[in-house]
Amino acid sequence: MRKRHVIVALGVLVAASVSVTVYLIRHPLRRAREDVIEIGAREAIQKVSPTEILKKGPVAHPAPTPLANEEATTTQPAASEQTRVAEAVLVHPKWKTGSTRVEGAYAVSKPEGYAFPKWSPLGLDVAFTRTNLRGLLVTGQFSSQEREISEDWLNTADFEWSRDGMSIVVRDRDARTVEVLLTGEKYPKPERPRRVYERDGQIYWENEEGDAQRVSGNQDRFADPVLSPDETLVVYRGRETGLYISSVDGKRTISLGEGEHPAWLPDSSGVVYDIPVSDGSNIVDGDLWFASVDGTERTNITNTPGIIESHPAVSPDGERIAFIAGGAVYIGKFVRPKTQP
């Protein structure tokens, strides 16, 4: 019997070794780069506010209006929804800039009009597509050459990695859910229920019992909700009023002001996003920003005039950040001050 257990254990070990070997073979080369391109802030950014950056030029969207005194209202829910009275949206009265920043970023792809980077669960690779949603590509954290695993058009940029990091689930041009392996093979996949979603310009959260709770208020029409990793908060975008963070029950909402493409930190302590600046017809500048969930900190984490940075995504370990600059995917060190005990 003991001999049998040993044989089984050896079989499991061999299978695990084969899986790891296959994973590494199918992933892009991760050799260290010598031609590091530095982009981003070297030191803590101080005395910079979300409103000051907008002085660089006309903004792509109207600046948000104060919402602290907004009257609470009630909407008529659908049959399966719970009724909620919308709380006032708050802007923290003592928010300030911090020392959160990006350091020493370098390109891991060619500048080919890429967008929407997303880290694999193991933090080894980044998947992304093009701004027109054509194709799905992958690059390694130390690579300089991306690899296209699908040339198909996507229906949305809301694709997701599988838990083992061996495939990516997308919605194709016909809105069908498809699993794309890193080798390029594609298989139909049942659609995964979403806990947060947009309907008729409002954001909803669905609890485990299937009851829908409205999260957003009435001051705007909203889109692009993203649930926090701990599933207690939602960040979403107002079409005219910028970004918001709300509790899933909608009872607490913080306004972050102007911003786009929000992504959560893995510990749900804050979000990173970009603030684009337009000349009226084209985006001419843009930086990455960090905001804490309690609204006490909002910091420009790149502060690179003349360089358009967008689409940030923080790695699973919280130590690196991927983003887009000049149509290429960059990875930099994500530096946050240590919290005092």
C-alpha positions in Angstrom: 0.0 0.0 0.0 2.8 2.4 0.9 4.5 1.6 -2.5 1.3 2.5 -4.2 1.1 5.8 -2.5 4.6 6.6 -3.5 3.8 5.8 -7.1 0.7 8.0 -7.1 2.7 10.9 -5.5 5.4 10.6 -8.2 2.7 10.6 -10.9 1.2 13.8 -9.5 4.7 15.4 -9.4 5.5 14.4 -13.0 2.1 15.8 -14.2 2.7 19.1 -12.4 6.2 19.4 -13.9 4.9 18.8 -17.4 2.2 21.4 -16.9 4.7 24.0 -15.7 7.0 23.1 -18.7 4.2 23.5 -21.2 3.2 26.8 -19.6 6.7 28.3 -19.9 7.1 27.0 -23.5 3.8 28.6 -24.7 4.6 31.9 -23.1 6.7 34.7 -24.6 10.4 34.9 -23.9 11.1 36.6 -20.6 14.8 37.5 -20.8 16.0 40.7 -19.1 16.0 43.8 -21.2 19.0 46.0 -21.5 17.3 48.8 -23.5 15.0 49.9 -20.6 12.9 52.9 -21.6 12.2 55.0 -18.6 8.9 56.7 -18.4 7.0 57.9 -15.4 7.7 59.7 -12.2 11.0 59.3 -10.4 10.0 61.1 -7.2 6.8 61.7 -5.3 4.5 64.1 -7.0 3.4 66.9 -4.8 1.0 69.8 -5.1 -0.8 68.4 -8.1 -4.6 68.1 -8.1 -7.0 66.5 -10.5 -8.2 70.0 -11.4 -4.7 71.4 -12.0 -4.0 68.8 -14.7 -7.0 70.0 -16.6 -5.4 73.4 -17.0 -3.2 71.9 -19.7 -5.9 72.3 -22.3 -9.6 71.7 -23.0 -10.8 68.4 -21.5 -12.4 65.6 -23.4 -15.5 65.8 -21.2 -17.0 68.5 -19.0 -15.6 68.8 -15.6 -17.7 67.3 -12.8 -20.0 69.6 -10.8 -20.1 69.5 -7.0 -22.5 66.8 -5.8 -22.2 66.9 -2.1 -25.6 68.6 -1.6 -27.5 66.5 -4.2 -30.9 65.5 -3.0 -31.6 61.9 -2.4 -34.0 60.3 -4.9 -35.6 57.0 -5.4 -36.0 55.1 -8.7 -38.6 52.6 -9.6 -36.9 49.1 -9.5 -37.7 46.1 -11.7 -39.6 43.2 -10.2 -36.4 41.4 -9.1 -34.7 44.5 -7.7 -34.6 46.0 -4.2 -35.7 49.6 -3.7 -32.9 52.0 -2.6 -32.8 55.6 -1.7 -29.7 57.2 -3.4 -27.3 58.7 -1.0 -25.5 62.0 -1.5 -22.2 61.7 -3.4 -19.3 63.0 -1.3 -16.0 64.5 -2.2 -13.7 64.1 0.8 -13.1 67.6 2.2 -9.4 66.9 3.2 -8.2 64.9 0.2 -4.6 65.4 -0.7 -1.8 64.1 -3.0 0.5 61.4 -1.8 3.7 59.7 -2.8 2.2 56.9 -4.8 4.0 56.8 -8.1 5.2 54.8 -11.1 9.0 54.3 -11.6 11.2 53.0 -14.3 8.7 51.8 -16.9 9.8 50.0 -20.1 8.0 48.9 -23.2 7.1 45.2 -23.6 5.5 45.5 -27.0 5.9 47.4 -30.2 3.9 50.7 -30.6 1.1 49.3 -32.7 -2.0 51.1 -31.3 -2.6 48.7 -28.4 -5.0 49.1 -25.5 -6.7 47.5 -22.5 -3.8 45.5 -20.9 -4.8 42.9 -18.3 -2.5 40.9 -16.1 -2.6 37.1 -15.9 -3.4 35.6 -12.5 0.2 34.6 -12.0 1.5 38.0 -12.9 3.8 36.6 -15.6 2.1 38.0 -18.7 -0.2 40.8 -20.0 -3.0 40.3 -22.5 -4.3 43.2 -24.6 -6.0 44.1 -27.8 -5.9 47.1 -30.2 -7.9 50.3 -29.9 -10.3 49.0 -32.6 -10.8 45.7 -30.7 -9.2 43.6 -33.5 -7.1 40.7 -32.2 -5.9 39.4 -28.9 -2.2 39.5 -28.0 0.0 38.4 -25.1 3.4 39.6 -23.9 5.7 38.7 -21.0 6.8 41.0 -18.3 10.4 41.1 -19.6 9.6 40.6 -23.3 9.9 43.1 -26.1 7.9 41.1 -28.6 4.2 40.5 -28.4 2.4 37.4 -29.7 -1.0 37.5 -31.3 -3.1 34.5 -30.3 -6.3 35.5 -32.1 -6.9 37.8 -35.1 -10.7 37.9 -34.5 -12.5 41.0 -33.7 -13.8 41.4 -30.2 -17.3 42.6 -29.1 -15.9 44.3 -26.0 -12.6 44.9 -24.2 -14.0 43.2 -21.1 -12.0 40.0 -21.6 -10.8 37.9 -18.6 -8.0 35.5 -17.9 -8.8 31.9 -16.7 -7.7 31.2 -13.2 -4.8 29.0 -14.3 -3.5 31.6 -16.7 -3.7 29.2 -19.7 -6.5 30.8 -21.6 -8.5 34.1 -22.0 -12.3 34.4 -22.2 -13.6 36.9 -24.7 -16.8 37.9 -26.4 -16.4 37.7 -30.2 -17.9 40.1 -32.7 -21.2 38.2 -32.7 -21.3 38.6 -28.8 -20.6 34.9 -28.3 -18.5 33.8 -25.3 -15.3 32.1 -26.5 -12.3 30.7 -24.6 -9.0 31.4 -26.4 -6.1 29.2 -25.4 -2.6 30.7 -25.4 -1.8 28.3 -28.3 -4.6 30.0 -30.4 -7.3 27.3 -30.2 -10.8 28.5 -29.5 -13.7 26.8 -27.8 -17.3 28.0 -27.0 -17.8 28.7 -23.4 -21.0 29.3 -21.3 -21.4 33.0 -20.4 -20.4 33.7 -16.9 -23.0 35.6 -14.8 -21.9 39.2 -13.9 -22.3 40.6 -10.5 -22.3 44.2 -11.7 -23.7 45.6 -14.9 -25.1 48.6 -16.6 -28.7 48.9 -17.7 -30.4 52.0 -19.1 -27.6 54.2 -17.9 -27.6 52.9 -14.3 -25.3 50.6 -12.5 -26.6 47.5 -10.7 -25.2 44.9 -8.4 -26.6 41.4 -8.1 -26.4 39.5 -4.8 -26.0 35.8 -4.4 -29.8 35.4 -4.2 -30.1 37.0 -7.6 -31.7 40.2 -6.4 -30.5 43.3 -8.2 -29.6 46.5 -6.2 -29.1 49.8 -7.9 -25.8 51.3 -7.1 -25.7 54.6 -9.0 -27.6 57.8 -8.4 -29.5 60.1 -10.7 -27.0 62.8 -11.4 -25.7 61.2 -14.7 -25.9 58.2 -17.0 -23.3 55.7 -16.1 -21.3 52.9 -17.7 -18.2 50.6 -17.4 -18.7 49.2 -13.8 -15.8 47.2 -12.3 -16.3 45.2 -9.1 -13.5 45.3 -6.5 -11.6 42.1 -5.8 -13.2 41.8 -2.4 -16.7 42.3 -4.0 -17.7 45.1 -1.6 -17.2 48.2 -3.9 -17.9 49.2 -7.5 -16.0 51.8 -9.6 -17.9 53.2 -12.6 -17.9 56.2 -15.0 -20.4 58.9 -15.4 -20.7 60.1 -19.0 -20.4 63.7 -17.9 -19.3 63.7 -14.3 -16.3 61.4 -14.1 -15.5 58.4 -11.9 -17.3 57.2 -8.7 -16.7 54.5 -6.1 -19.8 53.1 -4.4 -20.4 50.4 -1.9 -22.4 47.5 -3.6 -25.5 48.5 -1.6 -25.3 52.0 -3.0 -25.3 53.6 0.5 -21.9 55.2 0.2 -20.5 56.9 -2.9 -17.3 58.9 -3.4 -16.7 61.1 -6.5 -13.2 61.0 -8.0 -13.7 63.6 -10.6 -12.5 63.4 -14.2 -11.1 60.0 -15.2 -11.4 57.0 -17.5 -10.4 53.3 -17.6 -10.4 52.5 -13.8 -8.8 49.4 -12.5 -8.6 48.1 -8.9 -5.6 47.4 -6.8 -5.6 43.7 -5.8 -6.3 44.5 -2.1 -9.3 46.7 -3.0 -7.6 49.7 -1.3 -7.8 52.0 -4.3 -8.1 52.4 -8.1 -5.8 53.5 -10.8 -7.1 55.4 -13.9 -6.2 57.9 -16.5 -7.1 61.5 -17.1 -7.0 62.4 -20.8 -6.6 66.0 -22.0 -8.0 67.0 -25.4 -7.4 70.0 -27.7 -11.0 69.7 -28.8 -10.5 67.1 -31.5 -7.5 64.9 -30.3 -6.1 63.6 -27.0 -2.9 65.6 -26.6 -1.8 64.7 -23.1 -2.7 62.3 -20.2 -1.4 60.9 -17.0 -2.1 58.0 -14.7 -3.7 58.7 -11.3 -4.3 56.8 -8.1 -7.2 57.3 -5.7 -7.8 55.6 -2.4 -11.3 54.1 -1.7 -11.9 56.5 1.2 -11.3 59.5 -1.0 -8.4 60.9 1.1 -5.8 60.6 -1.6 -5.8 61.4 -5.3 -2.3 61.4 -6.8 -0.8 61.9 -10.3 1.4 58.8 -10.4 3.2 59.6 -13.7 3.3 63.3 -14.3 5.0 63.2 -17.7 4.0 66.2 -19.8 3.7 65.5 -23.5 3.3 61.7 -23.1 -0.2 60.2 -23.2 -0.5 57.4 -20.7 -3.7 55.4 -20.3 -5.4 52.1 -19.5 -3.5 51.2 -16.3 -3.7 47.7 -14.7 -2.0 46.7 -11.5 -0.3 43.3 -11.2 -1.7 40.6 -8.9 1.1 41.2 -6.3 0.4 45.0 -6.4 4.0 45.8 -7.2 3.9 46.5 -11.0 1.6 48.4 -13.3 1.0 47.9 -17.0 -0.3 50.8 -19.1 -0.4 52.2 -22.6 1.9 54.9 -23.9 2.4 55.8 -27.6 0.4 52.7 -28.6 2.8 50.3 -26.8 2.4 48.3 -23.6 4.6 49.5 -20.8 5.3 47.9 -17.4 6.7 50.0 -14.4 7.2 49.6 -10.7 4.1 50.7 -8.7 5.4 52.4 -5.6 3.1 53.0 -2.6 4.2 54.4 0.8 4.2 51.9 3.6 1.3 52.4 6.0 2.3 53.3 9.5 1.1 50.8 12.2 
